Amino acid sequence: MVAWEYALLVRRYQGQGRNFHVSFVWYAPDGSRTDITAYADTAIAHLNRAGREGWELVSAAEDVNNVQGSTEVHRYHLKRPLA
């Protein structure tokens, strides 16, 4: 039986119009959290980077809150076999 480890990539968009901020945070299997925004500026670039490290996308989810300004949170759940 294959044992898996899981990680989470979170993309957060906050702001309106030209005044916005996008950040990416990596939640590792050990529970650590790392701001990886500086490594790339798109979710695809981050997912491709993770793929080169053996991670496979399992699911994606989106939350949008437009009540006060705009907030979008995209969650990318990934897995890879334990080494």
N, CA, C and O of each residue as an XYZ file, in Angstrom:
332
protein
N       0.833     -1.170      0.000
C       0.000      0.000      0.000
C       0.889      1.249      0.000
O       1.904      1.292      0.695
N       0.507      2.250     -0.774
C       1.264      3.494     -0.854
C       0.854      4.414      0.291
O      -0.333      4.625      0.540
N       1.846      4.954      0.977
C       1.591      5.957      2.012
C       1.843      7.336      1.402
O       2.806      7.520      0.658
N       0.982      8.298      1.714
C       1.058      9.621      1.123
C       1.368     10.674      2.172
O       1.080     10.494      3.355
N       1.957     11.774      1.725
C       2.039     12.970      2.548
C       1.308     14.073      1.787
O       1.243     14.062      0.557
N       0.767     15.010      2.531
C      -0.079     16.038      1.937
C       0.442     17.432      2.259
O       1.076     17.656      3.290
N       0.160     18.361      1.353
C       0.540     19.758      1.540
C      -0.577     20.631      0.973
O      -1.482     20.152      0.289
N      -0.488     21.904      1.273
C      -1.512     22.846      0.844
C      -0.838     24.123      0.343
O       0.033     24.678      1.013
N      -1.249     24.582     -0.840
C      -0.824     25.859     -1.376
C      -2.027     26.786     -1.320
O      -3.093     26.448     -1.837
N      -1.871     27.943     -0.703
C      -2.975     28.898     -0.588
C      -2.605     30.186     -1.313
O      -1.562     30.786     -1.052
N      -3.476     30.598     -2.224
C      -3.325     31.874     -2.925
C      -4.379     32.823     -2.375
O      -5.568     32.503     -2.377
N      -3.949     33.985     -1.907
C      -4.886     34.965     -1.346
C      -4.774     36.268     -2.135
O      -3.685     36.816     -2.305
N      -5.919     36.749     -2.610
C      -6.018     38.012     -3.327
C      -6.861     38.942     -2.472
O      -7.986     38.601     -2.107
N      -6.326     40.119     -2.147
C      -7.078     41.081     -1.350
C      -6.953     42.455     -1.982
O      -5.868     42.861     -2.399
N      -8.070     43.170     -2.050
C      -8.043     44.529     -2.551
C      -9.100     44.791     -3.585
O      -9.983     43.967     -3.820
N      -9.001     45.969     -4.212
C      -9.940     46.365     -5.245
C      -9.207     47.103     -6.336
O      -8.249     47.829     -6.068
N      -9.652     46.923     -7.571
C      -9.068     47.659     -8.691
C      -7.567     47.504     -8.761
O      -7.042     46.390     -8.774
N      -6.881     48.631     -8.807
C      -5.413     48.618     -8.890
C      -4.744     48.482     -7.526
O      -3.530     48.296     -7.441
N      -5.516     48.571     -6.489
C      -4.985     48.480     -5.130
C      -5.257     47.079     -4.580
O      -6.243     46.860     -3.877
N      -4.371     46.134     -4.907
C      -4.573     44.756     -4.463
C      -3.235     44.117     -4.121
O      -2.173     44.618     -4.492
N      -3.309     43.009     -3.411
C      -2.117     42.255     -3.021
C      -2.414     40.769     -3.204
O      -3.465     40.284     -2.786
N      -1.492     40.057     -3.824
C      -1.613     38.611     -3.996
C      -0.480     37.952     -3.227
O       0.678     38.350     -3.356
N      -0.811     36.950     -2.431
C       0.221     36.223     -1.686
C       0.004     34.719     -1.839
O      -1.104     34.252     -2.102
N       1.102     33.975     -1.666
C       1.070     32.521     -1.730
C       1.733     31.973     -0.473
O       2.822     32.407     -0.098
N       1.071     31.019      0.175
C       1.614     30.390      1.385
C       1.595     28.879      1.189
O       0.606     28.314      0.720
N       2.708     28.226      1.558
C       2.862     26.772      1.459
C       2.756     26.181      2.855
O       3.510     26.559      3.753
N       1.822     25.255      3.040
C       1.664     24.530      4.300
C       2.239     23.129      4.070
O       1.651     22.320      3.353
N       3.375     22.856      4.677
C       4.108     21.608      4.457
C       3.526     20.463      5.281
O       2.763     20.695      6.219
N       3.884     19.230      4.933
C       3.379     18.071      5.667
C       3.726     18.085      7.162
O       3.006     17.499      7.971
N       4.812     18.745      7.523
C       5.205     18.794      8.943
C       4.468     19.875      9.721
O       4.712     20.056     10.914
N       3.564     20.599      9.051
C       2.785     21.642      9.723
C       3.387     23.029      9.620
O       2.778     24.003     10.063
N       4.569     23.133      9.045
C       5.186     24.451      8.913
C       4.494     25.252      7.819
O       3.871     24.696      6.914
N       4.616     26.562      7.923
C       3.990     27.477      6.969
C       5.058     28.428      6.437
O       5.809     29.022      7.211
N       5.125     28.571      5.095
C       6.144     29.406      4.476
C       5.508     30.325      3.447
O       4.742     29.871      2.597
N       5.820     31.615      3.516
C       5.375     32.557      2.505
C       6.281     32.377      1.290
O       7.475     32.669      1.352
N       5.712     31.895      0.185
C       6.506     31.630     -1.022
C       6.157     32.610     -2.134
O       6.435     32.339     -3.302
N       5.560     33.730     -1.797
C       5.146     34.724     -2.782
C       6.304     35.144     -3.683
O       6.110     35.329     -4.884
N       7.478     35.295     -3.137
C       8.626     35.796     -3.904
C       9.116     34.815     -4.973
O       9.845     35.222     -5.878
N       8.735     33.537     -4.894
C       9.225     32.539     -5.846
C       8.555     32.628     -7.215
O       9.155     32.233     -8.215
N       7.333     33.135     -7.281
C       6.605     33.234     -8.555
C       5.385     34.114     -8.352
O       4.989     34.394     -7.220
N       4.787     34.549     -9.465
C       3.641     35.452     -9.334
C       2.311     34.853     -9.784
O       1.297     35.551     -9.782
N       2.291     33.563    -10.174
C       1.026     32.930    -10.556
C       0.887     31.570     -9.869
O       1.876     30.938     -9.499
N      -0.352     31.144     -9.711
C      -0.603     29.832     -9.118
C      -0.023     28.727     -9.993
O       0.513     27.745     -9.479
N      -0.127     28.880    -11.316
C       0.406     27.865    -12.231
C       1.908     27.694    -12.024
O       2.401     26.566    -11.990
N       2.632     28.786    -11.887
C       4.081     28.703    -11.663
C       4.393     27.968    -10.363
O       5.312     27.151    -10.315
N       3.630     28.255     -9.313
C       3.846     27.564     -8.030
C       3.488     26.086     -8.135
O       4.203     25.241     -7.596
N       2.395     25.761     -8.818
C       1.999     24.361     -8.981
C       3.010     23.592     -9.832
O       3.314     22.437     -9.536
N       3.523     24.213    -10.872
C       4.555     23.555    -11.685
C       5.815     23.308    -10.866
O       6.445     22.259    -10.998
N       6.178     24.248    -10.038
C       7.350     24.075     -9.159
C       7.136     22.896     -8.216
O       8.028     22.067     -8.034
N       5.943     22.826     -7.617
C       5.618     21.713     -6.720
C       5.622     20.388     -7.479
O       6.075     19.370     -6.956
N       5.113     20.402     -8.720
C       5.093     19.195     -9.538
C       6.492     18.660     -9.812
O       6.703     17.447     -9.829
N       7.441     19.556    -10.024
C       8.825     19.132    -10.235
C       9.422     18.486     -8.984
O      10.402     17.747     -9.068
N       8.823     18.771     -7.823
C       9.273     18.180     -6.560
C       8.469     16.929     -6.207
O       8.585     16.403     -5.100
N       7.646     16.450     -7.161
C       6.911     15.206     -6.966
C       5.493     15.360     -6.443
O       4.826     14.357     -6.188
N       5.014     16.586     -6.275
C       3.661     16.821     -5.769
C       2.636     16.717     -6.884
O       2.879     17.155     -8.009
N       1.487     16.133     -6.563
C       0.368     15.982     -7.500
C      -0.836     16.727     -6.953
O      -1.175     16.582     -5.779
N      -1.488     17.527     -7.795
C      -2.682     18.253     -7.391
C      -3.829     17.272     -7.183
O      -4.139     16.475     -8.069
N      -4.460     17.330     -6.012
C      -5.569     16.441     -5.679
C      -6.899     17.166     -5.825
O      -7.853     16.611     -6.370
N      -6.968     18.409     -5.337
C      -8.202     19.179     -5.449
C      -7.895     20.663     -5.306
O      -6.824     21.057     -4.844
N      -8.867     21.474     -5.717
C      -8.745     22.922     -5.598
C     -10.094     23.467     -5.147
O     -11.144     22.948     -5.524
N     -10.052     24.519     -4.337
C     -11.275     25.145     -3.846
C     -11.075     26.651     -3.825
O      -9.952     27.140     -3.703
N     -12.191     27.389     -3.945
C     -12.128     28.847     -3.979
C     -13.194     29.427     -3.050
O     -14.331     28.956     -3.021
N     -12.812     30.450     -2.295
C     -13.749     31.220     -1.477
C     -13.648     32.672     -1.925
O     -12.545     33.200     -2.071
N     -14.785     33.317     -2.143
C     -14.800     34.713     -2.555
C     -15.700     35.500     -1.608
O     -16.823     35.086     -1.321
N     -15.196     36.646     -1.121
C     -15.966     37.521     -0.253
C     -15.894     38.922     -0.843
O     -14.833     39.546     -0.838
N     -17.011     39.416     -1.348
C     -17.031     40.735     -1.962
C     -17.821     41.749     -1.144
O     -18.246     42.768     -1.689
N     -18.031     41.502      0.140
C     -18.820     42.408      0.969
C     -18.096     43.729      1.164
O     -18.643     44.783      0.838
N     -16.891     43.696      1.683
C     -16.091     44.907      1.881
C     -14.807     44.736      1.082
O     -13.872     44.066      1.520
N     -14.775     45.353     -0.095
C     -13.624     45.139     -0.950
C     -13.748     43.777     -1.594
O     -14.852     43.292     -1.839
N     -12.640     43.178     -1.860
C     -12.646     41.873     -2.499
C     -11.584     40.994     -1.877
O     -10.436     41.408     -1.714
N     -11.967     39.791     -1.535
C     -11.027     38.809     -1.018
C     -11.300     37.488     -1.713
O     -12.436     37.013     -1.735
N     -10.267     36.901     -2.275
C     -10.368     35.569     -2.868
C      -9.311     34.699     -2.227
O      -8.161     35.108     -2.065
N      -9.712     33.500     -1.866
C      -8.770     32.531     -1.319
C      -8.897     31.257     -2.154
O      -9.976     30.671     -2.247
N      -7.802     30.840     -2.752
C      -7.762     29.608     -3.529
C      -6.891     28.618     -2.773
O      -5.775     28.945     -2.370
N      -7.401     27.413     -2.583
C      -6.658     26.357     -1.878
C      -6.371     25.223     -2.854
O      -7.274     24.705     -3.510
N      -5.102     24.848     -2.937
C      -4.671     23.756     -3.806
C      -4.123     22.640     -2.919
O      -3.075     22.807     -2.296
N      -4.811     21.518     -2.856
C      -4.412     20.381     -2.033
C      -3.543     19.449     -2.886
O      -3.917     19.068     -3.995
N      -2.378     19.092     -2.341
C      -1.422     18.277     -3.092
C      -1.008     17.062     -2.273
O      -1.109     17.053     -1.047
N      -0.536     16.032     -2.982
C      -0.037     14.835     -2.312
C       1.165     14.297     -3.086
O       1.342     14.576     -4.272
N       1.977     13.522     -2.384
C       3.061     12.773     -3.020
C       3.362     11.562     -2.160
O       3.103     11.577     -0.957
N       3.910     10.506     -2.766
C       4.236      9.314     -1.974
C       5.318      9.640     -0.949
O       6.240     10.411     -1.214
N       5.182      9.037      0.216
C       6.230      9.191      1.234
C       7.506      8.537      0.747
O       7.476      7.457      0.157
N       8.607      9.182      0.992
C       9.906      8.646      0.544
C      10.371      7.531      1.469
O      11.440      6.958      1.256
